[in-house]
Every structure is written in structure tokens, then in C-alpha cells.
């Protein structure tokens, strides 16, 4: 839930960008190419990110011209100057950064020393992009609680020192793409905000004040592996402190800043889910947002964010977006503060306008948001937007499924909203199961893969049967739906052969499919879907298909690169997972058509409830399968009766 504020106002904002703007054609003087690959990588990245100029706090010889603490101090001085305020008023200094100039002490203390500031409370937030928002929240909470009347939030970054060519000498000027990537993405700068109580007017905007209404941050570090990091080797197996010396750590690549760009699409899924939850909870209304400040690291991600918002029917028109990425560059934690400060310096605001800020952080995945509202200086204080009370868990997210292949057909908005909430919870729980943790942490070996497949093969084997039985149970009005389900079941009825072939090519020793057994979660799901399929008009099965097909489209593609990186297996040992990762999006478009048919016959309320209930039950049972995968299942001895496989909900279908 967001942290709301009743008495926190933004009094002034400032920023400090070191040196002159550096255009793309002069970057090599500061961030010199490492090898023959560098130029090609640079051209590709600069073409996509849209950055035209940026600032560096080093000179062309790599000599530091400003420390990170000096950048932060420069932003604070600019902020105070613009507001006509004295540093002596400030009793709390909160900083955010991915790293200061020293490992110890805290960055806020180093900034305080650089300013020669009076004794005050300090708070240092160590993170990546969202650290700036964390600093703002810490400063605002100090004011809201009455402990402080005036506080500074500052964020500053100086990654250029990590990108100098000399940093890569220990590795022979060779490095992986993930550390190449950020050399052409990040640059230096700092931003600062002066927050206070007492409803002050906003500097440079006579007759207006700017209220901080709420801040919301949420981390998903338990769901995903590290995406952006400094201090680990490329394979994340060793930390820089685990080496015998700094020189050894540098030679092993543990002191290279990296970002795993293959994980980035998940970051925006998470961020838009959280945004939708804020809308559903009444914290923000897209129609009321006048200015959207989004910290995207590259212009390549603008259509990604727009598309996800559009599918959720929660779009903010593009003309309301504002960014200075093109001429200020990506300054990490400082970006949103620099962006907000420059926005306030250049835009004429009006009472009632709202400024909504969104910061995705790729470190280990966070999403941060802020809402500010312009008030007339002579107006009575406006109460903070209160959330709806005790929203049911299924109402936490108002967004079309993250794996929805297109815009939702008319009339399906409410259904897709509830299904998305179920999916979001299911996906998060799946990614914390022992199986997925093993894969993510690269502790997954070939025997583990074979054990997994031994449980999935019998799970998939009868996957089309419960669909066919369900289609046979549909009465006259549903004959078109029955035909559609029959078509789908026919396409998948032999998929188990692909999976069993993958298993055998990976070294699986069991020769007969009949000797394999499902785990307890598979048995439970089998019984549930078989029983439901045998009832009259079992339209709730569409909820089961939603979860099963969604798993194939969203979870499988995320696992495949990790599996391939961990397992020395031929490509044709992954055919089943490859096939479903590519084809389940098509299956979900067919699913939408089936749901429309049901709604037309059954009536929206009753049909939706059956689909939602079945999706929730299927998600719980499917999760149980994941939880049991790491257990070793005994094979059926020859000659014994085989377990019932008459009707089964296949995995990854």
C-alpha cells in the first residue's frame, strides 16, 4: 500500500550536471572502445536508447573532475538557491545512489561533509534507480511524522569511473556483452528536492504549491534473479570479496557493472501490474494525470510501456509524457530527481494538475511511483486520496493478462482484471518454488532436468483428454465452443511424444512412458479437471486453460535461457519447451474467442464466476506440481497396473 502524506510539500528542486554535454560522436574520448566489438555494440545501443548528449564527471584522460559527493552537493546548492532557502533550515538529509565515493561511511554523511553542513539526521539509501525515490520517501516521512520541518532528498550517480578503458586492462580489454551494454547507457549527474511542511509556495511558480500526495515502492527480489549488478562474476557464482585480492576480482570480471537485458521484459510486466493496482485501489486516476514522468532507460521501452498500459485500458496519452533522457542521459537513481527538477523549471503549471512519476529498477526488480498535485497557494489544503478499504485479494490488480495477445474484446474487462490478479499471485509463487530457484541460481543439473521431465511426461500425456471430455459435456448452445476446444485438443494430443523424445535425448533412462508417474500435484490436478470435465456445460475449464496456456507463454520463455545456460544438452532436448513458448500466444487468442462465445450464451456474471473460480483452483494445483517437482518419483515396476491417466491437465500446454 502506498505511503500517503498530508503535510509534505515540494518547496524547490535543483540539479547538477558535470562538464559540458557530450554528444554521441565524442563519447569515445571518455568511454573508449575496448575492442573490435565495441563500435558495433555502441552503434546498436545508441540507436535504440535515444540519448543524444550526456555528462561525465571525468575528463578525456579519465581523471575525476568531481566526486559523487560533490555532484550531490552541487545539486543541493542549486535547489536551495532556486528556492531562496538556507541550508541551516534543513534537519534531515536523505541520499540515494548505487554507490558513493567510499565503501564506508554512508553516502549521506559524505555529502554532509562536502557541504560542511550543521549537525543533522542523515539517511543513506544504497540501491539503483529506485534509490532516489526511497530518499524522497525517507525525507517525506520525517516531515509527515513531525520530526522535521524541512528535509533534503538528493540522488547522485557517477558510473563513468567504472567505464574507463583502463578498468578492463586486467581482462585484456575483453568483456561480456552485459558489461559492454551499460558503458553506452549510463552517465553522471545529481538531483535534489527541498521538502517542507507549512504549505510553502513552489519556487518559480508564484501563487502555487506542490503537494506530495503519496509514494509507493515494491520490490520483487524474491521472484527473479539479479538483473543489474556490480560485485559478482558474470555467472554470479562469486562476489568480489571472495577473491584473494582486488586485482584477482577485477581480472575475474567481478568489478564490471552488468545488466542482463534478457530479463528486462519482466520488469515492465511487474511495473504495469503495480500501476494497475494503484488505479484499482483509487490512488491514481489515469484520466486525471496531466504529466507523466517515466524513467525509462531507453526510448526502445516507450512502446513496451504504452502497449502494456493500453492492454490494461489504463493509458496515459503520449502527449502527457515528459522526459529529458535525450539530453541529460540516464543517471540512474538521480534520473527522476533531475527530470522532475528540470520539468518544474520549464513547465507552467496550473492548480489541480497532477504529476505522476514511475521508476522501474532492474537491479533485482523494483517498481516505484509518486504522485504530486498542484494547489493554489490560497486554497484550503486538499485531503490525500484515500484508498478503498480492505480490497479483496482478487481485486488487487486491474490489468489484462500479461500474456494477453491483443486488446481485450468488449465486455471482458472485469473478467480479465480478476484473472490478471490470480495470474500475478500464481506467477510470483511459482518463481519462488524450489525448482525455479534451482534454475535461477544455476544449481540445476541434467539429473534434475530428467527428474522434472519424468514427472511432466505423464502429466502432458493425457492433456487433451480432459478437454475432449469437457467438449463432449457441452450442450447444444455451446456446439461452436465444443468444436473450438476439439480443434485445440487435436493439435496437442501428441505433444507428449515430443516431450518424451526430449527426455530420451537428454539421457533419460526410462524406456516406456507407461513406467512414469505424476507427482502428487499432478494427481490432484488430474482428478480436479477430470471431474469438472464430466459435469454438464463445464465452461469453467476455460479458467484452467488460461493458467496452463499462460504458463507456457510467460514462464517457459523465461526459463529456457537459464536452462540452456546451465545444461550441456543438444538443442533438440528442449523442443517441447521451445514449441510452447512460441505457440501458446496463438492459443490464448483462441482462448479469448472461446470466452466471447461463452459470454454470449451463458451471461457474463455467471460465466465469469465459473471461469475465475476454476482459474484460481487450477493455479493452486499447478503450483503444487511445481512444489513437488524436486522430489524423486518412483517409476512403475514392470507388470504392475498403471496409474489412471484417463484425463489429465497437461503441463506447459
matplotlib code that plots the C-alpha trace (Angstrom):
import matplotlib.pyplot as plt

x = [0.0, 1.3, 2.6, 0.3, 1.2, -1.0, 1.6, 4.6, 5.2, 8.0, 9.5, 12.2, 14.2, 17.6, 20.2, 23.9, 25.3, 29.1, 31.0, 29.7, 27.1, 28.9, 27.3, 27.4, 30.3, 32.5, 31.8, 35.0, 37.1, 35.7, 34.4, 36.9, 36.2, 37.6, 38.0, 36.6, 33.1, 32.8, 31.9, 29.2, 27.7, 27.8, 26.0, 23.3, 22.7, 22.8, 20.4, 17.9, 18.2, 17.6, 20.3, 21.9, 24.0, 25.1, 27.5, 30.6, 32.4, 35.7, 37.8, 39.1, 42.1, 39.9, 40.8, 38.0, 36.8, 34.0, 33.4, 30.0, 29.6, 30.5, 27.8, 25.2, 26.4, 26.1, 22.5, 21.6, 23.1, 21.2, 18.0, 18.5, 19.5, 16.3, 14.2, 16.0, 16.4, 19.3, 20.9, 20.6, 16.8, 17.5, 17.5, 17.3, 19.4, 18.4, 20.5, 20.0, 22.7, 24.1, 27.4, 29.3, 33.0, 33.8, 32.6, 32.2, 30.9, 27.4, 26.9, 24.7, 27.4, 29.9, 27.6, 27.0, 30.8, 31.2, 28.6, 30.2, 26.6, 25.5, 24.7, 21.6, 20.0, 21.2, 19.9, 21.8, 19.8, 22.0, 20.2, 19.9, 17.2, 14.6, 17.0, 16.2, 12.5, 13.5, 15.4, 12.4, 10.1, 12.5, 12.7, 8.9, 8.2, 10.4, 8.3, 5.0, 5.8, 6.7, 10.3, 11.5, 10.1, 12.5, 14.4, 16.6, 16.3, 19.2, 20.3, 23.6, 25.3, 28.9, 29.2, 31.7, 34.6, 33.7, 33.6, 37.1, 39.0, 41.7, 39.2, 39.3, 43.0, 43.1, 40.9, 42.8, 40.2, 37.7, 34.4, 30.9, 28.0, 26.2, 29.1, 29.6, 25.9, 25.9, 29.0, 26.9, 23.8, 24.7, 26.2, 26.7, 24.5, 22.6, 19.2, 17.8, 14.4, 13.7, 10.7, 8.9, 5.7, 3.7, 2.4, 5.1, 4.8, 6.8, 9.9, 9.5, 5.7, 4.1, 0.7, 1.2, 2.3, 3.1, 2.0, 3.5, 0.4, 1.9, 4.9, 4.7, 7.6, 7.6, 10.5, 10.2, 13.7, 12.4, 10.8, 13.7, 17.5, 19.8, 19.5, 21.8, 24.8, 28.3, 30.4, 29.6, 31.3, 29.5, 28.0, 27.1, 28.9, 31.5, 31.4, 34.3, 35.1, 35.5, 38.8, 42.2, 42.7, 41.0, 43.3, 42.0, 38.4, 39.0, 40.6, 37.7, 35.2, 33.7, 34.2, 32.3, 28.9, 26.5, 22.8, 21.1, 18.9, 17.2, 15.3, 14.2, 10.7, 9.7, 10.4, 7.8, 5.2, 5.7, 5.7, 2.4, 0.8, 1.6, 0.4, -2.9, -3.2, -2.8, -5.6, -7.8, -7.2, -8.1, -4.7, -4.3, -6.7, -5.1, -7.6, -6.6, -2.8, -1.7, 2.1, 3.7, 7.4, 8.6, 12.2, 12.7, 16.4, 16.0, 13.4, 13.1, 10.9, 8.4, 6.2, 6.6, 5.2, 2.5, 1.4, 1.1, -0.9, -3.2, -4.0, -4.9, -7.1, -5.2, -3.3, -1.9, -1.8, 1.7, 1.4, 1.3, 4.7, 7.8, 11.4, 14.8, 16.6, 17.7, 19.8, 20.6, 21.2, 20.4, 21.7, 20.2, 18.9, 19.3, 17.2, 13.8, 15.0, 16.8, 13.8, 11.4, 13.6, 14.0, 10.3, 9.4, 11.9, 10.5, 6.7, 4.0, 1.7, -2.0, -3.9, -5.4, -2.8, -1.3, 2.3, 2.7, 6.2, 7.2, 10.6, 11.3, 14.5, 16.3, 18.7, 16.7, 13.4, 11.6, 8.9, 8.5, 5.8, 5.0, 2.0, 2.2, -0.6, -0.5, -2.6, -3.4, -1.5, -4.7, -6.7, -7.6, -5.4, -6.6, -7.0, -4.9, -6.7, -7.6, -7.6, -10.6, -10.7, -9.9, -9.9, -10.3, -7.1, -8.6, -9.2, -5.5, -4.8, -6.8, -4.9, -5.3, -3.3, 0.4, 0.3, -2.9, -2.0, -4.1, -6.6, -9.4, -12.7, -15.6, -17.2, -14.2, -12.6, -13.8, -13.1, -9.6, -9.0, -9.7, -7.8, -4.8, -4.8, -4.9, -2.1, 0.1, 0.0, 0.4, 3.4, 5.1, 4.6, 5.9, 9.1, 9.8, 9.4, 12.5, 12.5, 12.6, 15.1, 17.5, 17.2, 17.6, 20.6, 22.2, 22.2, 20.2, 21.9, 21.0, 19.7, 17.4, 16.1, 15.5, 13.6, 11.5, 10.7, 9.9, 7.0, 5.9, 5.7, 2.8, 1.3, 1.2, 0.4, -3.3, -3.6, -6.0, -8.4, -10.0, -10.5, -12.2, -14.3, -15.3, -16.2, -18.4, -20.2, -21.3, -24.9, -26.5, -26.0, -22.2, -21.6, -19.3, -17.3, -17.1, -15.7, -13.1, -12.0, -11.9, -9.6, -7.3, -7.2, -6.5, -3.4, -2.0, -2.9, 0.6, 2.7, 3.7, 5.7, 7.8, 8.4, 9.3, 11.7, 13.3, 13.7, 15.3, 17.7, 18.7, 19.8, 16.5, 16.8, 13.1, 12.2, 8.4, 6.2, 3.9, 6.5, 6.5, 4.3, 2.9, 3.7, 1.0, 0.3, -0.3, -2.5, -4.6, -5.0, -5.8, -8.6, -10.0, -10.0, -11.4, -14.2, -15.1, -15.0, -17.6, -20.1, -22.8, -21.5, -18.1, -17.3, -15.1, -12.5, -11.6, -10.1, -7.9, -6.8, -5.9, -3.5, -2.0, -1.5, -0.3, 2.4, 3.6, 3.7, 5.1, 7.1, 8.6, 10.4, 11.9, 13.2, 14.6, 17.7, 18.5, 18.1, 20.3, 22.9, 23.0, 22.7, 25.1, 22.4, 21.7, 19.2, 16.6, 16.4, 14.3, 11.9, 8.8, 9.5, 10.6, 7.4, 5.0, 6.9, 6.3, 2.8, 0.9, 0.3, -1.7, -3.6, -4.5, -6.0, -8.2, -9.0, -10.3, -12.6, -13.9, -14.6, -16.6, -18.7, -19.4, -20.3, -22.8, -24.6, -24.3, -24.5, -21.4, -21.7, -22.3, -19.8, -17.1, -17.5, -17.1, -14.0, -12.5, -13.1, -11.6, -8.6, -7.9, -8.2, -6.1, -3.4, -3.3, -3.0, -0.5, 1.6, 1.5, 3.0, 5.9, 6.5, 6.8, 9.0, 12.3, 11.1, 12.2, 9.2, 9.5, 8.9, 6.2, 7.8, 7.1, 4.0, 2.2, -1.2, -0.6, -2.0, -5.2, -4.3, -7.7, -8.0, -5.2, -4.4, -1.2, 1.7, 3.0, 0.3]
y = [0.0, 3.5, 5.8, 8.8, 12.3, 15.1, 17.8, 17.4, 20.0, 20.4, 23.8, 23.8, 21.4, 21.6, 19.5, 19.5, 18.1, 18.0, 19.4, 20.2, 18.0, 15.1, 14.2, 10.6, 11.3, 12.4, 9.6, 7.6, 10.3, 9.4, 5.9, 4.5, 1.3, -1.9, -4.0, -4.5, -5.4, -2.1, 0.1, -2.2, -2.6, 1.2, 1.9, -0.5, 0.7, 4.4, 3.9, 2.3, 4.4, 7.8, 9.5, 12.4, 14.0, 13.2, 14.4, 12.9, 13.9, 12.6, 14.3, 12.8, 11.4, 9.6, 12.0, 12.7, 16.3, 16.0, 13.3, 11.8, 13.7, 16.9, 16.2, 15.8, 18.9, 20.8, 19.7, 20.7, 24.1, 24.6, 23.5, 25.9, 28.8, 28.4, 28.3, 31.2, 28.8, 28.4, 25.1, 25.9, 25.2, 21.5, 18.9, 15.7, 14.8, 11.6, 10.4, 7.7, 6.2, 3.0, 4.0, 6.9, 7.6, 5.3, 1.9, 3.4, 5.7, 6.3, 8.5, 11.0, 11.6, 12.2, 14.7, 16.4, 16.7, 18.1, 20.8, 21.5, 21.3, 21.7, 18.6, 16.8, 13.5, 11.6, 8.6, 6.8, 4.6, 2.2, 0.8, 1.6, 3.6, 3.5, 4.6, 8.2, 7.6, 5.9, 9.0, 11.2, 8.8, 8.9, 12.7, 13.0, 10.5, 12.5, 15.6, 13.8, 12.4, 15.8, 15.0, 17.5, 20.8, 20.8, 18.0, 17.5, 14.4, 14.0, 11.4, 11.3, 8.8, 8.7, 5.5, 6.9, 5.9, 2.3, 2.6, 3.9, 1.7, 1.2, -0.6, -3.5, -3.9, -6.8, -8.8, -7.9, -5.5, -8.3, -8.5, -9.9, -8.1, -7.4, -5.2, -3.6, -2.6, -0.2, 1.7, 3.3, 3.7, 5.4, 8.8, 11.2, 13.7, 14.6, 16.0, 17.4, 18.3, 20.5, 19.2, 21.0, 21.4, 24.6, 24.7, 26.8, 28.1, 26.4, 28.2, 29.9, 29.4, 32.3, 31.5, 27.7, 25.0, 21.4, 18.7, 15.2, 13.0, 9.6, 7.3, 3.6, 1.2, -2.6, -5.0, -8.4, -9.6, -12.9, -13.6, -13.0, -13.4, -10.5, -8.4, -5.4, -5.8, -4.8, -7.1, -10.5, -12.5, -13.0, -16.3, -14.7, -17.6, -15.4, -12.0, -9.5, -10.0, -13.8, -13.3, -13.1, -9.5, -6.7, -7.4, -11.0, -9.8, -7.3, -9.9, -12.3, -9.6, -9.2, -5.4, -4.9, -3.3, -5.6, -5.8, -9.0, -7.4, -10.7, -10.3, -6.7, -7.5, -8.9, -5.6, -3.8, -6.5, -6.1, -2.3, -2.1, -4.7, -2.4, 0.6, -1.1, -2.0, 1.7, 2.6, -0.2, 0.9, 4.5, 6.0, 7.4, 8.0, 7.9, 10.4, 12.9, 12.6, 15.7, 15.0, 11.5, 11.4, 7.9, 6.9, 4.6, 3.8, 3.7, 5.1, 1.5, 0.8, 3.6, 1.4, -1.5, 0.6, 2.1, -1.3, -2.8, 0.2, 0.1, -3.6, -2.7, 0.1, 2.4, 4.5, 8.0, 9.8, 10.1, 13.9, 14.0, 12.2, 14.2, 13.1, 14.6, 11.3, 12.6, 15.5, 14.6, 10.8, 8.0, 9.0, 6.0, 7.0, 10.6, 10.5, 11.0, 13.9, 15.6, 15.0, 16.5, 19.5, 20.4, 19.8, 22.2, 24.8, 24.7, 24.0, 26.3, 24.5, 25.1, 24.3, 20.9, 19.4, 16.0, 14.8, 11.0, 9.6, 6.0, 4.4, 0.8, -0.6, -3.5, -4.4, -7.2, -5.7, -2.9, -0.5, 3.0, 5.6, 9.1, 11.4, 15.1, 17.7, 21.4, 23.5, 27.2, 28.9, 30.5, 27.3, 25.2, 22.0, 19.2, 15.8, 12.9, 10.5, 7.6, 4.0, 1.8, -0.2, -3.9, -4.7, -8.4, -10.1, -10.8, -7.0, -6.0, -5.7, -4.2, -5.2, -7.5, -10.7, -10.0, -12.7, -11.3, -11.3, -8.2, -5.8, -7.3, -7.7, -5.5, -6.8, -8.8, -6.1, -7.1, -10.8, -10.1, -7.9, -10.7, -13.3, -11.0, -10.8, -14.6, -14.9, -12.2, -14.1, -17.5, -16.4, -14.9, -18.1, -20.3, -18.2, -18.9, -22.7, -24.9, -25.9, -22.4, -21.2, -24.0, -23.0, -19.3, -19.8, -22.2, -25.1, -27.1, -30.2, -32.8, -35.3, -32.5, -31.9, -35.6, -35.9, -32.9, -34.5, -37.8, -36.1, -33.9, -36.6, -38.4, -35.0, -34.0, -37.4, -37.2, -33.4, -33.3, -35.9, -33.7, -31.1, -33.6, -34.9, -31.3, -30.6, -33.7, -32.5, -29.2, -29.0, -27.6, -23.9, -24.5, -26.5, -23.9, -23.8, -27.6, -27.5, -24.9, -27.0, -30.1, -28.3, -27.2, -30.7, -32.3, -30.0, -31.1, -34.7, -35.9, -33.3, -35.8, -37.7, -34.5, -34.2, -37.9, -37.6, -34.6, -36.6, -39.5, -37.2, -35.6, -39.0, -40.3, -44.0, -44.9, -46.5, -46.7, -43.8, -46.1, -46.5, -42.8, -41.3, -37.9, -36.2, -35.5, -32.1, -33.7, -36.3, -33.7, -31.5, -34.6, -35.6, -32.0, -31.4, -34.8, -34.4, -30.9, -32.1, -34.7, -32.2, -30.6, -27.5, -27.2, -23.8, -23.1, -25.2, -22.0, -20.8, -23.9, -23.3, -19.7, -20.7, -23.6, -21.7, -18.7, -20.8, -21.9, -18.4, -16.4, -18.8, -21.2, -18.5, -17.0, -20.5, -21.6, -19.3, -20.2, -23.9, -23.7, -21.8, -24.5, -27.7, -29.1, -30.7, -30.8, -28.2, -30.9, -31.8, -28.6, -28.9, -29.2, -26.0, -24.1, -25.1, -24.0, -20.8, -19.8, -21.1, -20.5, -16.9, -18.1, -20.4, -17.6, -15.6, -18.6, -18.7, -15.1, -16.1, -19.1, -16.7, -14.4, -17.4, -18.4, -14.9, -14.6, -17.8, -18.0, -14.4, -12.5, -12.7, -16.4, -17.4, -15.1, -16.6, -20.1, -19.2, -17.3, -20.0, -22.7, -20.5, -20.0, -23.7, -24.6, -22.1, -23.6, -27.2, -26.2, -24.5, -27.8, -29.6, -27.1, -27.5, -31.3, -31.4, -31.6, -34.8, -38.1, -40.1, -43.9, -45.5, -48.1, -51.6, -53.7, -55.8, -53.7, -52.0, -48.5, -45.4, -43.9, -41.4, -41.2, -37.4, -35.0, -31.3, -31.3, -29.1, -26.3, -26.7]
z = [0.0, -0.8, 2.0, 1.9, 3.1, 4.4, 5.1, 2.8, 0.1, -2.5, -2.0, -4.7, -6.9, -8.4, -10.3, -11.2, -14.4, -14.6, -17.5, -21.0, -22.8, -24.6, -27.9, -29.2, -31.6, -28.8, -26.4, -27.4, -25.9, -22.5, -22.8, -25.2, -27.2, -25.8, -28.9, -32.4, -31.0, -29.1, -32.0, -33.3, -29.9, -29.3, -32.6, -31.8, -28.3, -29.1, -32.0, -29.6, -26.4, -28.0, -25.9, -27.8, -25.1, -21.6, -18.9, -17.4, -14.2, -15.6, -18.3, -21.6, -19.7, -17.2, -14.4, -11.9, -12.1, -9.5, -6.9, -6.5, -3.2, -5.0, -7.6, -4.9, -3.1, -6.3, -6.8, -3.2, -3.6, -6.9, -5.2, -2.2, -4.5, -6.6, -3.5, -1.7, 1.2, 3.7, 4.4, 8.1, 7.9, 6.9, 9.7, 7.6, 4.6, 2.8, -0.2, -2.8, -5.0, -6.4, -4.7, -3.3, -3.4, -0.5, 0.6, 4.1, 5.6, 4.2, 1.2, 3.0, 5.6, 2.8, 1.3, 4.6, 5.0, 1.4, 2.3, 5.7, 6.9, 10.5, 12.6, 11.3, 10.8, 7.7, 5.8, 3.1, 0.6, -1.3, -4.4, -8.1, -9.9, -7.2, -4.5, -5.4, -4.7, -1.4, -0.4, -1.2, 0.9, 3.8, 3.8, 3.4, 6.3, 8.6, 7.8, 8.0, 11.4, 12.7, 13.5, 10.9, 9.4, 6.4, 4.7, 1.6, -0.7, -3.1, -5.5, -7.4, -9.7, -11.2, -13.1, -15.6, -13.4, -14.0, -17.7, -18.4, -20.8, -18.2, -16.0, -18.4, -18.8, -16.3, -18.7, -21.8, -22.9, -23.4, -21.6, -22.0, -23.7, -20.4, -19.2, -22.6, -22.7, -19.7, -20.9, -23.6, -21.4, -18.1, -17.3, -14.4, -12.6, -9.4, -8.5, -5.2, -3.7, -0.8, 1.1, 4.0, 5.9, 6.3, 2.7, 1.1, -2.4, -5.2, -6.2, -9.6, -9.5, -7.7, -6.3, -6.5, -4.1, -5.0, -2.6, -2.4, -2.1, -1.8, -2.6, -3.4, -3.7, -4.1, -4.6, -6.3, -5.5, -4.3, -7.7, -10.1, -10.3, -10.3, -13.5, -12.9, -10.6, -9.6, -7.5, -8.9, -11.6, -14.9, -13.7, -10.3, -8.6, -6.7, -5.1, -5.3, -1.6, -2.1, -4.1, -2.6, -3.8, -5.6, -8.6, -8.8, -8.5, -11.3, -13.6, -13.0, -14.0, -10.6, -10.7, -14.0, -14.0, -15.8, -16.9, -18.1, -20.8, -21.3, -18.1, -18.7, -20.2, -16.9, -15.2, -17.2, -16.6, -12.9, -13.1, -15.0, -12.7, -9.7, -11.6, -12.3, -8.6, -7.7, -10.2, -8.9, -5.3, -6.1, -5.6, -9.1, -12.0, -15.4, -16.7, -14.1, -14.7, -16.6, -16.6, -16.7, -15.8, -16.6, -16.0, -19.0, -19.6, -23.3, -25.8, -27.0, -24.0, -24.6, -26.9, -24.4, -21.6, -23.8, -25.1, -21.6, -20.3, -23.4, -22.8, -19.3, -20.6, -18.3, -20.9, -20.3, -23.6, -25.1, -25.2, -21.4, -21.1, -20.3, -20.3, -20.6, -21.3, -24.8, -23.5, -19.8, -20.3, -17.9, -14.5, -12.5, -9.1, -9.9, -13.1, -11.6, -9.5, -12.4, -14.5, -12.0, -11.3, -15.0, -15.6, -12.9, -14.2, -17.7, -17.4, -16.4, -14.0, -13.1, -9.9, -9.9, -12.2, -11.2, -11.8, -11.8, -11.6, -12.4, -11.8, -12.7, -11.2, -12.9, -10.1, -8.7, -9.9, -8.1, -9.0, -7.5, -8.0, -6.8, -7.2, -6.8, -7.1, -7.8, -5.5, -5.5, -2.7, -1.2, -1.4, 1.6, 2.0, -0.2, 1.5, 0.4, -1.9, 0.3, -0.9, -0.9, 2.3, 2.6, -1.1, -1.7, -2.9, -6.3, -6.8, -6.3, -10.0, -12.8, -15.9, -18.8, -18.6, -19.1, -21.8, -23.4, -27.2, -28.0, -26.8, -24.8, -26.6, -25.4, -22.3, -21.0, -18.9, -15.5, -16.1, -17.3, -14.3, -11.9, -13.9, -14.0, -10.2, -9.9, -12.5, -10.8, -7.5, -9.2, -11.2, -8.1, -6.1, -9.0, -9.2, -5.5, -5.7, -5.1, -8.8, -10.2, -7.6, -8.6, -12.2, -11.5, -9.2, -11.8, -9.5, -12.0, -13.4, -16.1, -13.4, -12.1, -15.7, -16.2, -12.9, -13.9, -17.3, -15.8, -13.9, -16.8, -19.4, -17.8, -16.9, -20.6, -22.0, -21.4, -21.6, -24.5, -23.0, -20.3, -23.0, -25.3, -22.4, -21.4, -25.1, -25.1, -22.0, -23.6, -24.6, -27.8, -27.3, -26.9, -30.0, -31.5, -28.3, -28.4, -31.9, -30.9, -27.9, -30.0, -32.5, -29.7, -28.2, -31.5, -32.0, -28.7, -28.4, -29.5, -27.7, -25.0, -27.7, -28.2, -24.5, -24.1, -27.1, -25.4, -22.2, -24.0, -25.9, -22.7, -21.4, -19.8, -18.9, -18.7, -22.0, -21.6, -20.9, -19.0, -16.3, -15.4, -12.7, -12.0, -8.7, -6.1, -7.5, -11.0, -9.5, -7.7, -10.8, -12.9, -10.6, -10.4, -14.2, -15.0, -12.5, -13.8, -17.4, -16.7, -15.5, -17.7, -19.6, -17.8, -19.1, -16.1, -17.9, -19.8, -16.5, -16.4, -20.0, -19.1, -16.4, -18.4, -21.6, -19.7, -18.1, -21.5, -22.9, -19.9, -17.6, -20.2, -22.3, -19.1, -18.0, -21.4, -21.5, -17.9, -18.6, -21.7, -19.8, -17.1, -19.0, -21.6, -23.8, -27.5, -28.8, -29.6, -25.8, -25.4, -28.3, -26.2, -24.2, -27.3, -29.1, -26.4, -25.7, -29.3, -29.9, -26.7, -27.6, -30.6, -28.3, -26.0, -28.8, -29.5, -25.7, -26.0, -28.8, -26.7, -23.7, -26.0, -27.1, -23.5, -22.5, -25.4, -24.3, -20.5, -19.4, -18.3, -14.5, -14.2, -16.9, -15.5, -12.0, -13.2, -15.2, -12.4, -9.8, -12.0, -12.8, -9.1, -8.3, -11.3, -10.3, -6.8, -8.1, -10.8, -8.1, -6.1, -9.1, -9.2, -5.5, -5.8, -8.8, -6.9, -5.2, -6.8, -8.1, -8.2, -11.6, -12.1, -11.9, -15.0, -14.7, -12.1, -13.0, -14.3, -12.6, -14.1, -16.8, -18.4, -18.1, -17.3, -17.3, -19.3, -18.1, -20.3, -22.9]

ax = plt.figure().add_subplot(projection="3d")
ax.plot(x, y, z, "-o")
ax.set_aspect("equal")
plt.show()
